[in-house]
Amino acid sequence: MKQLFNIPEAHYPYGLILLWAILTLPSLGMAPLFDYDETIYAQTAIDMMRLGEWIVPTANGIQFFEKPPFTYYLMDLSFLAFGENAFAARLPSALFTLFTALLIFRFGNKIHSPTFGLSAALIFLTMFEVGLLGHAAILDAVLNFFIAACLLYYFLWRQFGEKKHALIAAAMMGAAVSIKGPVGAVVPLLIIIVDRLLARDLGATLRNIPWFSCLGLFLITATPWYLMILAMHGSQFLYEFIVVHNIGRAMNPMQGHGGGWHYYFVVFIASVLPWLAWFVWASQQTWQQRASNDTLISIAKLGLIWTLLVILLFTFAQTKLPHYISAIYPGTALMIAATLFHFGNKAYVSKNIYWGTALLLLPLALLLLTFPVLYPYLTELVHHPRAIAIVSQGIHPPQWISFLGAVLLMAVIWLGWHSRRPSGSHVFRFAVTGIILQCALFTGLGTFAGKLIQAPTMKIAAAVKQLPADMPIYNYNLNNAPSISFYAQRPYQVVLGQAGEKMLSAIKKPHAIVMRSESLKLLKHLHGTAPAINQGGYLLYVITPDSKQGL
């Protein structure tokens, strides 16, 4: 496996950086930020910076205790450097995706060889959801770096027994908690405990941990913001953050984000493309070799536990979103790479790997190829009023990007059938497939989806931006469209229900109201008034003293 790549080993990190730049930077800001998650995080970062309030996160004047502010600080630095735009909002996620790839490379280099580290990092970078998270202004790419660092340094401590590795692992776990709360500790702790239980040495491991130093470092990296916010807001913070946004998400579907027991199995199938068949093969080999103490097999076993346990954990949680299991991908990539390197060129790999991959990718390639032609017919299949409003805007999908991506994807799949051994050519071919898949979907369909879904709120934001600075903006029953305030660069006030209807009917003119079209029936005082914008199921009313109102 030493002849994997025809570049000097010293240049491997630069190759990873170049690949990341090609995969990420050109398309990072092409699609507008998506409501709700991307824009609420971006708006929170903007509000903290404008208000100079660095402890209590706020979004449009409302305290936002849902997540700690570490990632908001990163976004603010990016906004200062590149302006308040989608590229800058997503850059922290993109950078931490790169940092995770470099972390995997460094770990693989230390534990085995530079070629092993590069292979694992390549597999990681070219997984579909890894690329997706690198293009998303949310917290998970940052969180996943620290969870991966915790588990990899735990493995190094277990392997070499050096205290510094245990201390780094504890510090990284604390940093993960400071980014997204208890999940930053729950996930790595469960993986470590199960790993040691299966190895039948949990007791010895617990005795060998330098508890005093590790707990001290964990508390230093995990608790500062929590202590400050607790001192300022006490029980209010504890209830909203712990009870609502952590325990509540586990016990009940929040904001309609539920799913059955199969939810994350479906997500996993799509998210690890084009490496799914390799994962199945590597899982089988790892299970068969589970009694081995070989270093590579030990890595593979940890990666398999890492992957399956996180999927199982979030399957039991009632609130489900695709990125909730995204901590698994470093472990999945390391398991595949470790299994390949353990068997080396002596292993026989069935054509079933290529057949299985083709069965998944060929339909996707055909969809890309025919999507511009099929799209007008697909719009007739939707029935939900909001979906109908979105697809009826007259925005057409790109053609040449979808066509080029489909052709390249099918070409790579066809070329891959010429070899049957897990050599460097396999890693290279599947990595290229992953690159093409990401570029086609993010640059083509992803950008189109963003423009289609966000077109109404982007148009409203542009109009709101032109309104007088002293005109108040109200969002009626619409607290899930912070893209309006982000792109308009001005805040709005959310008003809800019957109390909001009474307030808006009596409020002083002029003012502006944004709502979904189905909410118009509740605001009877607007009946007979023409909206300034009516697009994609969203309405903007600009109410002036001259506006004609009433029934």
GUDORO-98453 format. One record per residue (C-alpha): residue in three letters; chain; x, z, y. Coordinates in steps of 0.1 Angstrom, whole numbers, plus 5000, padded with zeros to 4 digits. Each point is the difference from the previous one (the first is absolute). Example, Ala and Ser with C-alpha at 12.3 -4.5 7.8 and 13.67 -1.06 7.14 Angstrom:
<pts>
ALA,A,5123,5078,4955;
SER,A,5014,4993,5034;
</pts>
This chain:
<pts>
MET,A,5000,5000,5000;
LYS,A,5030,5001,5023;
GLN,A,4997,4963,5008;
LEU,A,4965,5005,5015;
PHE,A,5007,4987,5035;
ASN,A,5027,4978,5013;
ILE,A,5008,5022,5031;
PRO,A,5026,5028,5002;
GLU,A,4987,5034,4992;
ALA,A,5010,5013,5034;
HIS,A,4976,4976,5016;
TYR,A,4969,5011,4979;
PRO,A,4986,5023,5027;
TYR,A,5002,4972,5026;
GLY,A,4982,4977,4976;
LEU,A,4972,5026,4997;
ILE,A,4998,5002,5038;
LEU,A,4999,4962,5003;
LEU,A,4972,4998,4973;
TRP,A,4980,5027,5017;
ALA,A,5004,4982,5034;
ILE,A,4988,4967,4985;
LEU,A,4970,5017,4983;
THR,A,4989,5022,5028;
LEU,A,5010,4992,5036;
PRO,A,4985,4965,5005;
SER,A,4965,5011,4989;
LEU,A,5001,5037,5012;
GLY,A,4980,4994,5032;
MET,A,4981,4969,4991;
ALA,A,4967,5017,4990;
PRO,A,4984,5024,5025;
LEU,A,4998,5036,4990;
PHE,A,4972,5007,4977;
ASP,A,4972,5026,5007;
TYR,A,4998,5028,4991;
ASP,A,5033,5015,4987;
GLU,A,5026,4978,5017;
THR,A,4984,5002,5034;
ILE,A,4991,5037,4999;
TYR,A,5037,5009,4992;
ALA,A,5013,4976,5027;
GLN,A,4975,5013,5026;
THR,A,5009,5036,4992;
ALA,A,5037,4992,5005;
ILE,A,4992,4983,5033;
ASP,A,4979,5029,5012;
MET,A,5027,5025,4991;
MET,A,5025,4980,5020;
ARG,A,4979,4994,5030;
LEU,A,4988,5036,5002;
GLY,A,5034,5015,4992;
GLU,A,4983,5021,4973;
TRP,A,5024,5001,4971;
ILE,A,4984,5028,4979;
VAL,A,4963,4994,4998;
PRO,A,4991,4964,4990;
THR,A,4971,4985,5019;
ALA,A,4982,4967,4999;
ASN,A,4978,4990,5029;
GLY,A,4999,5036,5012;
ILE,A,4989,5014,4966;
GLN,A,5024,5022,4981;
PHE,A,5011,4983,4968;
PHE,A,5012,5026,4975;
GLU,A,4998,4976,4970;
LYS,A,5037,4994,4998;
PRO,A,5032,5016,5013;
PRO,A,5017,4981,5029;
PHE,A,5034,4990,4985;
THR,A,4990,4964,4995;
TYR,A,4984,4999,5035;
TYR,A,5034,5009,5015;
LEU,A,5016,4971,4981;
MET,A,4973,4977,5014;
ASP,A,5006,5012,5035;
LEU,A,5037,4992,4998;
SER,A,4990,4966,4987;
PHE,A,4975,4995,5028;
LEU,A,5026,5009,5026;
ALA,A,5024,4975,4985;
PHE,A,4976,4971,4993;
GLY,A,4969,5006,5020;
GLU,A,4965,5011,4989;
ASN,A,4992,4974,4974;
ALA,A,4994,4995,4962;
PHE,A,5037,4992,4993;
ALA,A,5011,5033,5016;
ALA,A,4973,5020,4983;
ARG,A,5009,4987,4965;
LEU,A,5038,5001,5005;
PRO,A,5005,5036,4987;
SER,A,4982,4991,4968;
ALA,A,5022,4969,4996;
LEU,A,5032,5019,5007;
PHE,A,4992,5028,4975;
THR,A,4992,4973,4974;
LEU,A,5035,4988,5005;
PHE,A,5014,5035,5000;
THR,A,4983,5006,4966;
ALA,A,5015,4968,4986;
LEU,A,5035,5011,5012;
LEU,A,4994,5035,4986;
ILE,A,4991,4985,4966;
PHE,A,5032,4978,5002;
ARG,A,5022,5030,5008;
PHE,A,4985,5020,4972;
GLY,A,5004,4972,4975;
ASN,A,5036,4994,5011;
LYS,A,5008,5037,4996;
ILE,A,4983,5004,4966;
HIS,A,5010,4967,4984;
SER,A,5013,4970,5020;
PRO,A,4995,4981,5033;
THR,A,4983,4972,4980;
PHE,A,4975,5024,4985;
GLY,A,4993,5015,5034;
LEU,A,4995,4965,5015;
SER,A,4977,4989,4972;
ALA,A,4978,5031,5003;
ALA,A,4998,4996,5038;
LEU,A,4991,4963,4997;
ILE,A,4972,5008,4975;
PHE,A,4987,5027,5025;
LEU,A,5001,4977,5031;
THR,A,4982,4971,4983;
MET,A,4971,5020,4987;
PHE,A,4968,4990,5018;
GLU,A,4988,5033,5013;
VAL,A,5035,5010,5011;
GLY,A,5000,4970,5023;
LEU,A,4964,5008,5010;
LEU,A,5009,5036,5010;
GLY,A,5030,4986,5019;
HIS,A,4976,4981,5021;
ALA,A,4976,5029,5007;
ALA,A,5000,5024,5028;
ILE,A,4992,5030,4978;
LEU,A,5019,5030,4987;
ASP,A,5006,4991,4964;
ALA,A,5032,4980,5002;
VAL,A,5017,5029,5019;
LEU,A,4985,5026,4976;
ASN,A,5011,4980,4969;
PHE,A,5036,4999,5012;
PHE,A,5002,5038,5000;
ILE,A,4982,5004,4967;
ALA,A,5024,4975,4984;
ALA,A,5030,5017,5015;
CYS,A,4988,5034,4987;
LEU,A,4995,4987,4964;
LEU,A,5033,4980,5000;
TYR,A,5021,5029,5012;
TYR,A,4982,5022,4974;
PHE,A,5012,4976,4974;
LEU,A,5035,5001,5013;
TRP,A,4999,5038,5000;
ARG,A,4988,5000,4965;
GLN,A,5026,4974,4989;
PHE,A,5031,5014,5018;
GLY,A,4990,5036,5007;
GLU,A,5012,4999,5036;
LYS,A,4983,5025,5023;
LYS,A,5000,4976,5030;
HIS,A,4977,4977,4981;
ALA,A,4974,5028,4995;
LEU,A,5002,5009,5037;
ILE,A,4995,4964,5011;
ALA,A,4970,4997,4976;
ALA,A,4984,5031,5015;
ALA,A,5006,4988,5035;
MET,A,4985,4966,4992;
MET,A,4969,5017,4985;
GLY,A,4996,5020,5032;
ALA,A,5003,4969,5021;
ALA,A,4973,4983,4979;
VAL,A,4977,5030,5007;
SER,A,5007,4997,5038;
ILE,A,4988,4963,4998;
LYS,A,4967,5002,4981;
GLY,A,4994,5036,4990;
PRO,A,4998,5016,4965;
VAL,A,5001,4967,4981;
GLY,A,5037,4998,5010;
ALA,A,5007,5030,4977;
VAL,A,4973,4996,4974;
VAL,A,5010,4966,4988;
PRO,A,5038,5006,4995;
LEU,A,4994,5035,4986;
LEU,A,4975,4988,4974;
ILE,A,5024,4972,4989;
ILE,A,5029,5024,4997;
ILE,A,4980,5026,4980;
VAL,A,4987,4974,4976;
ASP,A,5034,4984,4996;
ARG,A,5015,5034,4991;
LEU,A,4971,5010,4977;
LEU,A,5004,4968,4980;
ALA,A,5038,5007,4998;
ARG,A,4992,5035,4989;
ASP,A,5023,5017,5025;
LEU,A,4977,5010,5028;
GLY,A,5012,5036,4997;
ALA,A,5036,4992,5002;
THR,A,4994,4977,5030;
LEU,A,4981,5027,5019;
ARG,A,5029,5025,4993;
ASN,A,5026,4975,5014;
ILE,A,4982,4992,5032;
PRO,A,5018,5016,5031;
TRP,A,4967,5014,5011;
PHE,A,5011,5018,5032;
SER,A,5017,4969,5015;
CYS,A,4974,4975,4988;
LEU,A,4971,5020,5013;
GLY,A,5017,5005,5033;
LEU,A,5007,4963,5005;
PHE,A,4965,4991,4989;
LEU,A,4984,5024,5025;
ILE,A,5023,4988,5028;
THR,A,4991,4963,4995;
ALA,A,4963,5006,4991;
THR,A,4985,5027,5022;
PRO,A,5011,4997,5037;
TRP,A,4970,4979,5012;
TYR,A,4975,5019,4978;
LEU,A,5011,5033,5015;
MET,A,4998,4987,5036;
ILE,A,4965,4984,4995;
LEU,A,4988,5031,4981;
ALA,A,5011,5022,5029;
MET,A,4981,4977,5024;
HIS,A,4968,4993,4981;
GLY,A,4999,5025,4971;
SER,A,4970,4998,4977;
GLN,A,4987,4968,5016;
PHE,A,5031,4981,4989;
LEU,A,5001,5016,4966;
TYR,A,4964,4991,4993;
GLU,A,5003,4964,5011;
PHE,A,5034,4992,4985;
ILE,A,4999,5020,4968;
VAL,A,4963,5002,4991;
VAL,A,4987,4967,5014;
HIS,A,5029,4976,4998;
ASN,A,5017,5012,4968;
ILE,A,4977,5020,4978;
GLY,A,4970,4980,5013;
ARG,A,5016,4967,4991;
ALA,A,5007,5012,4965;
MET,A,4965,5014,4994;
ASN,A,4978,4974,5017;
PRO,A,5002,4963,5010;
MET,A,5007,4999,5037;
GLN,A,4989,4971,5023;
GLY,A,4986,4981,4971;
HIS,A,5034,4998,4982;
GLY,A,4990,5007,4964;
GLY,A,5005,4983,4967;
GLY,A,4997,5004,4962;
TRP,A,5026,5011,4975;
HIS,A,5014,4964,4998;
TYR,A,5006,4997,5037;
TYR,A,5038,5006,5000;
PHE,A,5006,4981,4968;
VAL,A,4986,4969,5018;
VAL,A,5020,5008,5031;
PHE,A,5032,5004,4979;
ILE,A,4995,4966,4983;
ALA,A,5000,4983,5033;
SER,A,5025,5022,5018;
VAL,A,5030,4995,4977;
LEU,A,4998,4963,4998;
PRO,A,5020,4980,4990;
TRP,A,5015,5028,4978;
LEU,A,4969,5012,4981;
ALA,A,5010,4984,4967;
TRP,A,5035,5014,5003;
PHE,A,4985,5035,5006;
VAL,A,4980,4997,4968;
TRP,A,5031,4989,4981;
ALA,A,5022,5027,5015;
SER,A,4974,5027,4993;
GLN,A,4999,4990,4963;
GLN,A,5038,5001,4998;
THR,A,5002,5033,5019;
TRP,A,4975,5016,4977;
GLN,A,5018,4988,4969;
GLN,A,5033,5014,5014;
ARG,A,4985,5033,5013;
ALA,A,5022,5021,4978;
SER,A,5032,4985,5014;
ASN,A,5021,5019,5026;
ASP,A,5016,4968,5013;
THR,A,5002,5001,5038;
LEU,A,4981,4967,5004;
ILE,A,4973,5011,4976;
SER,A,4998,5033,5019;
ILE,A,4994,4981,5032;
ALA,A,4974,4978,4983;
LYS,A,4982,5031,4986;
LEU,A,4999,5016,5035;
GLY,A,4987,4967,5014;
LEU,A,4973,4998,4974;
ILE,A,4988,5036,5006;
TRP,A,5002,4994,5038;
THR,A,4978,4969,4997;
LEU,A,4974,5013,4975;
LEU,A,4996,5035,5014;
VAL,A,4994,4989,5036;
ILE,A,4973,4975,4988;
LEU,A,4984,5027,4979;
LEU,A,5001,5026,5028;
PHE,A,4983,4977,5026;
THR,A,4975,4987,4974;
PHE,A,4985,5036,4999;
ALA,A,4999,5001,5039;
GLN,A,4966,4989,5013;
THR,A,5012,4982,5031;
LYS,A,5018,4968,4990;
LEU,A,5020,4975,5019;
PRO,A,5026,4975,4986;
HIS,A,5030,5015,5018;
TYR,A,4994,5036,4987;
ILE,A,5020,4992,4968;
SER,A,5028,4981,5019;
ALA,A,5026,5027,4993;
ILE,A,5004,4986,4965;
TYR,A,5018,4967,5009;
PRO,A,5036,5013,5002;
GLY,A,4995,5017,4965;
THR,A,4984,4968,4986;
ALA,A,5028,4978,5012;
LEU,A,5027,5024,4987;
MET,A,4983,5001,4966;
ILE,A,4999,4962,4997;
ALA,A,5036,4997,5011;
ALA,A,5013,5028,4978;
THR,A,4983,4986,4969;
LEU,A,5015,4965,5007;
PHE,A,5035,5014,5004;
HIS,A,4997,5023,4970;
PHE,A,4994,4970,4977;
GLY,A,5020,4975,5019;
ASN,A,5004,4965,4988;
LYS,A,4995,5011,4964;
ALA,A,4963,5006,5005;
TYR,A,4975,4974,4991;
VAL,A,4971,4996,5024;
SER,A,4969,4982,4989;
LYS,A,4985,4971,5018;
ASN,A,4970,5023,5003;
ILE,A,5015,5014,5031;
TYR,A,4999,4966,5016;
TRP,A,4966,4992,4986;
GLY,A,4986,5033,5012;
THR,A,5014,4994,5035;
ALA,A,4987,4965,5001;
LEU,A,4965,5011,4990;
LEU,A,5000,5022,5031;
LEU,A,5018,4978,5025;
LEU,A,4987,4966,4992;
PRO,A,4964,5009,5010;
LEU,A,5014,5014,5032;
ALA,A,5020,4969,5006;
LEU,A,4969,4978,4995;
LEU,A,4981,5022,5024;
LEU,A,5027,4995,5026;
LEU,A,4999,4963,4994;
THR,A,4963,4996,5003;
PHE,A,4991,5028,5024;
PRO,A,4996,4978,5031;
VAL,A,4976,4978,4981;
LEU,A,4981,5028,4983;
TYR,A,4997,5022,5030;
PRO,A,4969,4984,5015;
TYR,A,4982,5005,4966;
LEU,A,5013,5035,4996;
THR,A,4984,5010,5032;
GLU,A,4966,4993,4984;
LEU,A,5007,5027,4973;
VAL,A,5001,5030,5024;
HIS,A,4968,5019,5006;
HIS,A,5009,5031,5020;
PRO,A,4989,4995,5036;
ARG,A,5034,5011,5013;
ALA,A,5018,4976,4976;
ILE,A,4977,4972,5010;
ALA,A,5007,5006,5037;
ILE,A,5038,5000,4994;
VAL,A,5001,4968,4980;
SER,A,4976,4982,5023;
GLN,A,5024,4999,5030;
GLY,A,5013,4965,4993;
ILE,A,5036,5011,4994;
HIS,A,5016,4977,4974;
PRO,A,5028,5010,4976;
PRO,A,5035,4985,5002;
GLN,A,5007,4970,4977;
TRP,A,5036,4992,4998;
ILE,A,5013,5035,4994;
SER,A,4975,5006,4971;
PHE,A,5009,4966,4985;
LEU,A,5037,5005,5003;
GLY,A,4998,5035,4985;
ALA,A,4979,4988,4971;
VAL,A,5024,4972,4991;
LEU,A,5031,5021,5002;
LEU,A,4984,5028,4980;
MET,A,4990,4976,4972;
ALA,A,5035,4984,5001;
VAL,A,5017,5033,4995;
ILE,A,4977,5010,4972;
TRP,A,5007,4967,4982;
LEU,A,5038,5003,5004;
GLY,A,4999,5035,4987;
TRP,A,4990,4989,4965;
HIS,A,5034,4985,4993;
SER,A,5017,5032,4991;
ARG,A,4991,5028,4976;
ARG,A,5026,5027,5006;
PRO,A,4999,5028,5026;
SER,A,5031,4989,5019;
GLY,A,5006,4997,5037;
SER,A,4981,4968,5001;
HIS,A,4968,5018,4991;
VAL,A,5005,5026,5028;
PHE,A,5008,4972,5024;
ARG,A,4970,4978,4989;
PHE,A,4975,5027,5002;
ALA,A,5014,5013,5033;
VAL,A,4996,4965,5014;
THR,A,4964,4999,4987;
GLY,A,4993,5033,5017;
ILE,A,5015,4987,5033;
ILE,A,4979,4968,4999;
LEU,A,4969,5021,4991;
GLN,A,5005,5024,5029;
CYS,A,5008,4972,5025;
ALA,A,4970,4980,4990;
LEU,A,4975,5029,5000;
PHE,A,5013,5018,5031;
THR,A,5008,4970,5022;
GLY,A,4970,4979,4988;
LEU,A,4970,5020,4988;
GLY,A,5011,5033,5015;
THR,A,5003,4986,5035;
PHE,A,4967,4981,4996;
ALA,A,4982,5031,4988;
GLY,A,5013,5021,5029;
LYS,A,4989,4974,5025;
LEU,A,4966,4996,4984;
ILE,A,4992,5037,4996;
GLN,A,5015,5011,5033;
ALA,A,4988,4970,5022;
PRO,A,4969,5018,5013;
THR,A,5018,5032,5010;
MET,A,5030,4980,5014;
LYS,A,4976,4980,5022;
ILE,A,4983,5032,5012;
ALA,A,5033,5016,5007;
ALA,A,5011,4971,5021;
ALA,A,4968,5002,5020;
VAL,A,5002,5038,5004;
LYS,A,5036,4997,5012;
GLN,A,4987,4979,5029;
LEU,A,4973,5025,5011;
PRO,A,5007,5023,5030;
ALA,A,5023,5028,4991;
ASP,A,4975,5027,5011;
MET,A,4971,4986,4979;
PRO,A,4993,5022,4970;
ILE,A,4999,4985,4965;
TYR,A,4977,5014,4973;
ASN,A,5000,4993,4963;
TYR,A,4966,5006,4986;
ASN,A,4999,5010,4963;
LEU,A,5033,4982,4996;
ASN,A,5029,5023,4994;
ASN,A,5018,4977,4976;
ALA,A,5012,4973,5025;
PRO,A,5030,5015,5018;
SER,A,5015,4965,5003;
ILE,A,4978,4997,5031;
SER,A,5018,5028,5018;
PHE,A,5034,4989,4987;
TYR,A,4998,4964,5011;
ALA,A,4981,5007,5032;
GLN,A,5026,5027,5008;
ARG,A,4973,5024,5012;
PRO,A,4981,5028,4983;
TYR,A,4963,5001,4992;
GLN,A,4976,5028,4993;
VAL,A,4981,5001,4966;
VAL,A,4963,5010,5003;
LEU,A,4979,5004,4969;
GLY,A,4964,5002,4990;
GLN,A,4969,5010,5019;
ALA,A,5020,5022,5025;
GLY,A,5022,4970,5007;
GLU,A,4970,4978,5006;
LYS,A,4985,5024,5025;
MET,A,5034,5003,5018;
LEU,A,5005,4962,5003;
SER,A,4965,4994,5012;
ALA,A,5005,5024,5029;
ILE,A,5036,4995,5008;
LYS,A,5011,4987,5034;
LYS,A,5007,4963,5004;
PRO,A,5023,4982,4997;
HIS,A,5013,5005,4964;
ALA,A,5007,4980,4968;
ILE,A,4986,5006,4965;
VAL,A,5015,4988,4968;
MET,A,4980,5001,4967;
ARG,A,4992,4983,4968;
SER,A,4970,4977,5002;
GLU,A,4979,5022,4977;
SER,A,5002,5029,5025;
LEU,A,4983,4980,5028;
LYS,A,4965,5010,4986;
LEU,A,5009,5036,5008;
LEU,A,5008,4993,5037;
LYS,A,4966,4989,5012;
HIS,A,5011,5001,5037;
LEU,A,5023,4970,4992;
HIS,A,4972,4978,4987;
GLY,A,4996,4971,5023;
THR,A,5036,5002,5012;
ALA,A,5024,4972,4989;
PRO,A,5032,5011,4984;
ALA,A,5033,4988,5015;
ILE,A,5013,4994,4965;
ASN,A,4981,4995,4968;
GLN,A,5024,4991,4972;
GLY,A,5006,5009,4963;
GLY,A,4974,5028,5000;
TYR,A,5014,5017,5032;
LEU,A,4985,5003,5034;
LEU,A,5014,5007,5034;
TYR,A,4976,5009,5028;
VAL,A,5013,5003,5036;
ILE,A,4974,5019,5019;
THR,A,5000,4996,5038;
PRO,A,4975,5009,5027;
ASP,A,4988,4964,4998;
SER,A,4994,5000,4962;
LYS,A,4965,4992,4989;
GLN,A,4989,5026,4975;
GLY,A,4970,5014,4982;
LEU,A,4969,4990,4981;
</pts>
